Amino acid sequence: MKHVGIKNPKADLANYGLSNFATAYWNLPVPELVEHTIQLGEGVLADTGAIRIKTGKFTGRSPKDRFVVQDELTEKTVDWNSINMPFEPAKFDALYNKIAAYFADKDLYIRDAYACADDNYRLNLRLIAEKPWSAMFANNMFLRPSEEELLNANPEWTILCAPGFMANPEVDGTRQENFAIINFSKKAIIIGGTGYTGEIKKGIFSVLNYVLPQERNVLSMHCSANVGQDGDTAVFFGLSGTGKTTLSADPKRNLIGDDEHGWSEEGVFNFEGGCYAKTIDLSEEKEPQIWNAIKFGAILENMEFLPNSRTPDFADTSITQNTRVSYPIHHIDNALEPSKGGIPQNIFFLTCDAFGVLPPLSKLTPGQAMYHFISGYTAKVAGTEAGIDEPVSAFSACFGAPFLPLHPTQYAEMLGERMRKHNVNIWLVNTGWSAGPYGVGSRIALKYTRAMITAVLEGQLTDVDYQEMPVFGLHMPTSCPGVPADILNPRNTWADKAAYDVKAQDLANKFVTNFDKFKDQANEEILAAAPEATVSL
């Protein structure tokens, strides 16, 4: 057994049940991780300098194979459901030991890192991985300790990541060969059978979504955030593919982060040290900051090159539509480091409405904001999750249900308290379809969405007239700089107005049906914000 790299002299892998490994590579610099990846035949350099890898069978998360250990700590605190599926403690221990045995005679790649840019809430972690590019991903996505901190690293949480280890479902208690299991009591995550790097990132996000609201009075959020030149912070909620990364990457504003944040009494802070952006149909014109971030140190996932070249083909979907790039946040020129901002003044709920019903922009009352936050309506974008081949309308509580161990109302109540305390403006932004549903209409132009966001942030919609949308009761501006007035009211964009009315009522019914599971814990103000539905519950 051999150790290479920067490590705490007191760190002992035997404490993790690991022995008889070949070489443990501790906190290697990025160039060495790139070299190892290439030498192992697991990656090649693109002409941008980024390294291209392929994650194997899984090119997205596999939500049905994510589990949480159910024990005395979690039995009454976790919201057990089809997302937070219970796993037996003894089965976890046995599976952990199997991974430890699997690591025998193998090289290990270890990355010490931490989450939360606000040191008051810092969570130290250690990834022990089979692949060098998994360690590189962790270096990109989590916050990077100084060399002195690495020499004294004493992580609170541990992640074992073994893409090549396959579980035996009949023996191990998993659904199939792949799995991602969180153990809050032992502060450990085990990942096997999948190389998709997003499992690492979202495992720690789930941890923070459990720990911070309960123990630290911090609202954990699946959102992006940026701050303007005047110090105004904006937050963008939304699932993958709704525009969080794209809309927060504004050259006129400083990026706090693109995906995961906490909202404390002092303000908003990033959980991460990097960005994990979708690259399907990426172009320099539409998303220049992401385009320019794809250089040495970035990892391109599951994409092909243009013929006879090493130039990434961002239009190619032959492997997956969920092509991705990860890069450290300093690859964005105007990124804030440390990644912190003040109390947000504007919050945007981004939704990709596949029905073409919701307006491209509407201002929400507090009750509506709570209702739509708990509902989390959007469309799952093709390729984001295993088994999703085309956009599918869906509801995801708090715009991040797959990562929420607690009941959604706990997060919503924290948001409501902060909204009222700080008089925050809440906006619903539809980045989806107009002039008809998916397959008939067209997606709202990104330039119009950007113009609406800019108008909000610059205070240009404060004094304009608003009209109330039938059925949903949303308040739509009648004018917005840089946006054709006729698209602001979605009904106006449909050739067949009666068909729109039917679709709007159908979507309202879906909202009310979905909210039925939350209504017993929702107050009267939230319930009154529901759309007018014809269904009876």
ChimeraX attribute file (.defattr): number of C-alpha atoms within 10 A of each C-alpha:
attribute: neighborCount
match mode: 1-to-1
recipient: residues
	/A:1	12
	/A:2	10
	/A:3	14
	/A:4	12
	/A:5	11
	/A:6	18
	/A:7	23
	/A:8	15
	/A:9	10
	/A:10	10
	/A:11	13
	/A:12	12
	/A:13	12
	/A:14	10
	/A:15	8
	/A:16	13
	/A:17	12
	/A:18	16
	/A:19	16
	/A:20	14
	/A:21	19
	/A:22	15
	/A:23	15
	/A:24	19
	/A:25	22
	/A:26	20
	/A:27	24
	/A:28	20
	/A:29	12
	/A:30	19
	/A:31	12
	/A:32	13
	/A:33	21
	/A:34	26
	/A:35	16
	/A:36	16
	/A:37	22
	/A:38	18
	/A:39	11
	/A:40	11
	/A:41	10
	/A:42	17
	/A:43	21
	/A:44	19
	/A:45	20
	/A:46	20
	/A:47	15
	/A:48	16
	/A:49	15
	/A:50	23
	/A:51	25
	/A:52	25
	/A:53	20
	/A:54	19
	/A:55	17
	/A:56	14
	/A:57	12
	/A:58	19
	/A:59	25
	/A:60	24
	/A:61	22
	/A:62	18
	/A:63	18
	/A:64	18
	/A:65	17
	/A:66	25
	/A:67	23
	/A:68	24
	/A:69	25
	/A:70	22
	/A:71	15
	/A:72	9
	/A:73	12
	/A:74	19
	/A:75	12
	/A:76	11
	/A:77	14
	/A:78	19
	/A:79	16
	/A:80	17
	/A:81	10
	/A:82	12
	/A:83	18
	/A:84	24
	/A:85	19
	/A:86	20
	/A:87	19
	/A:88	15
	/A:89	16
	/A:90	11
	/A:91	15
	/A:92	22
	/A:93	12
	/A:94	13
	/A:95	21
	/A:96	21
	/A:97	15
	/A:98	15
	/A:99	22
	/A:100	19
	/A:101	16
	/A:102	17
	/A:103	23
	/A:104	15
	/A:105	13
	/A:106	15
	/A:107	19
	/A:108	24
	/A:109	24
	/A:110	27
	/A:111	28
	/A:112	28
	/A:113	25
	/A:114	27
	/A:115	22
	/A:116	24
	/A:117	24
	/A:118	19
	/A:119	11
	/A:120	9
	/A:121	17
	/A:122	13
	/A:123	21
	/A:124	19
	/A:125	22
	/A:126	21
	/A:127	26
	/A:128	24
	/A:129	24
	/A:130	22
	/A:131	22
	/A:132	25
	/A:133	26
	/A:134	27
	/A:135	29
	/A:136	27
	/A:137	25
	/A:138	29
	/A:139	27
	/A:140	25
	/A:141	25
	/A:142	27
	/A:143	26
	/A:144	21
	/A:145	16
	/A:146	10
	/A:147	12
	/A:148	11
	/A:149	14
	/A:150	19
	/A:151	16
	/A:152	15
	/A:153	21
	/A:154	15
	/A:155	16
	/A:156	13
	/A:157	19
	/A:158	19
	/A:159	22
	/A:160	23
	/A:161	28
	/A:162	24
	/A:163	22
	/A:164	17
	/A:165	19
	/A:166	18
	/A:167	20
	/A:168	14
	/A:169	13
	/A:170	10
	/A:171	10
	/A:172	17
	/A:173	14
	/A:174	22
	/A:175	15
	/A:176	15
	/A:177	16
	/A:178	24
	/A:179	24
	/A:180	25
	/A:181	25
	/A:182	25
	/A:183	23
	/A:184	18
	/A:185	13
	/A:186	13
	/A:187	14
	/A:188	21
	/A:189	26
	/A:190	23
	/A:191	26
	/A:192	23
	/A:193	20
	/A:194	25
	/A:195	26
	/A:196	23
	/A:197	24
	/A:198	18
	/A:199	24
	/A:200	23
	/A:201	17
	/A:202	16
	/A:203	21
	/A:204	25
	/A:205	23
	/A:206	20
	/A:207	21
	/A:208	27
	/A:209	24
	/A:210	20
	/A:211	18
	/A:212	17
	/A:213	19
	/A:214	15
	/A:215	8
	/A:216	11
	/A:217	14
	/A:218	23
	/A:219	23
	/A:220	27
	/A:221	28
	/A:222	24
	/A:223	28
	/A:224	27
	/A:225	32
	/A:226	30
	/A:227	25
	/A:228	16
	/A:229	9
	/A:230	7
	/A:231	15
	/A:232	17
	/A:233	25
	/A:234	27
	/A:235	26
	/A:236	27
	/A:237	28
	/A:238	28
	/A:239	27
	/A:240	24
	/A:241	25
	/A:242	24
	/A:243	26
	/A:244	25
	/A:245	25
	/A:246	20
	/A:247	20
	/A:248	25
	/A:249	25
	/A:250	19
	/A:251	14
	/A:252	12
	/A:253	21
	/A:254	24
	/A:255	29
	/A:256	34
	/A:257	30
	/A:258	30
	/A:259	26
	/A:260	24
	/A:261	29
	/A:262	26
	/A:263	24
	/A:264	21
	/A:265	12
	/A:266	12
	/A:267	15
	/A:268	29
	/A:269	26
	/A:270	32
	/A:271	31
	/A:272	28
	/A:273	27
	/A:274	28
	/A:275	27
	/A:276	24
	/A:277	23
	/A:278	23
	/A:279	22
	/A:280	18
	/A:281	13
	/A:282	17
	/A:283	13
	/A:284	10
	/A:285	8
	/A:286	13
	/A:287	17
	/A:288	16
	/A:289	18
	/A:290	24
	/A:291	17
	/A:292	13
	/A:293	22
	/A:294	22
	/A:295	18
	/A:296	18
	/A:297	22
	/A:298	26
	/A:299	27
	/A:300	28
	/A:301	24
	/A:302	23
	/A:303	25
	/A:304	23
	/A:305	16
	/A:306	13
	/A:307	9
	/A:308	6
	/A:309	11
	/A:310	16
	/A:311	14
	/A:312	19
	/A:313	17
	/A:314	19
	/A:315	17
	/A:316	17
	/A:317	16
	/A:318	9
	/A:319	16
	/A:320	20
	/A:321	25
	/A:322	24
	/A:323	26
	/A:324	22
	/A:325	24
	/A:326	27
	/A:327	28
	/A:328	23
	/A:329	26
	/A:330	15
	/A:331	19
	/A:332	22
	/A:333	13
	/A:334	18
	/A:335	20
	/A:336	19
	/A:337	15
	/A:338	15
	/A:339	23
	/A:340	26
	/A:341	24
	/A:342	18
	/A:343	21
	/A:344	23
	/A:345	18
	/A:346	19
	/A:347	21
	/A:348	27
	/A:349	28
	/A:350	28
	/A:351	26
	/A:352	30
	/A:353	29
	/A:354	26
	/A:355	24
	/A:356	30
	/A:357	29
	/A:358	28
	/A:359	24
	/A:360	27
	/A:361	27
	/A:362	25
	/A:363	21
	/A:364	22
	/A:365	18
	/A:366	19
	/A:367	18
	/A:368	24
	/A:369	25
	/A:370	26
	/A:371	26
	/A:372	25
	/A:373	25
	/A:374	26
	/A:375	22
	/A:376	24
	/A:377	25
	/A:378	28
	/A:379	23
	/A:380	25
	/A:381	20
	/A:382	18
	/A:383	21
	/A:384	23
	/A:385	17
	/A:386	17
	/A:387	11
	/A:388	14
	/A:389	14
	/A:390	13
	/A:391	18
	/A:392	16
	/A:393	16
	/A:394	18
	/A:395	21
	/A:396	20
	/A:397	25
	/A:398	29
	/A:399	26
	/A:400	21
	/A:401	21
	/A:402	18
	/A:403	24
	/A:404	25
	/A:405	23
	/A:406	22
	/A:407	16
	/A:408	20
	/A:409	18
	/A:410	14
	/A:411	22
	/A:412	21
	/A:413	15
	/A:414	16
	/A:415	20
	/A:416	16
	/A:417	11
	/A:418	18
	/A:419	20
	/A:420	11
	/A:421	9
	/A:422	11
	/A:423	13
	/A:424	17
	/A:425	19
	/A:426	21
	/A:427	24
	/A:428	26
	/A:429	26
	/A:430	27
	/A:431	26
	/A:432	29
	/A:433	25
	/A:434	30
	/A:435	22
	/A:436	23
	/A:437	19
	/A:438	17
	/A:439	10
	/A:440	12
	/A:441	17
	/A:442	15
	/A:443	20
	/A:444	18
	/A:445	13
	/A:446	15
	/A:447	12
	/A:448	18
	/A:449	20
	/A:450	17
	/A:451	15
	/A:452	24
	/A:453	20
	/A:454	19
	/A:455	17
	/A:456	19
	/A:457	18
	/A:458	12
	/A:459	9
	/A:460	14
	/A:461	19
	/A:462	11
	/A:463	8
	/A:464	11
	/A:465	12
	/A:466	16
	/A:467	13
	/A:468	14
	/A:469	16
	/A:470	14
	/A:471	15
	/A:472	20
	/A:473	17
	/A:474	23
	/A:475	20
	/A:476	24
	/A:477	23
	/A:478	16
	/A:479	19
	/A:480	21
	/A:481	13
	/A:482	14
	/A:483	17
	/A:484	11
	/A:485	13
	/A:486	12
	/A:487	20
	/A:488	22
	/A:489	23
	/A:490	22
	/A:491	25
	/A:492	15
	/A:493	18
	/A:494	20
	/A:495	11
	/A:496	12
	/A:497	13
	/A:498	11
	/A:499	12
	/A:500	22
	/A:501	16
	/A:502	12
	/A:503	17
	/A:504	22
	/A:505	20
	/A:506	16
	/A:507	22
	/A:508	21
	/A:509	19
	/A:510	18
	/A:511	23
	/A:512	21
	/A:513	14
	/A:514	17
	/A:515	20
	/A:516	10
	/A:517	10
	/A:518	16
	/A:519	14
	/A:520	9
	/A:521	12
	/A:522	17
	/A:523	11
	/A:524	10
	/A:525	14
	/A:526	19
	/A:527	19
	/A:528	12
	/A:529	20
	/A:530	20
	/A:531	22
	/A:532	16
	/A:533	18
	/A:534	11
	/A:535	12
	/A:536	7
	/A:537	6
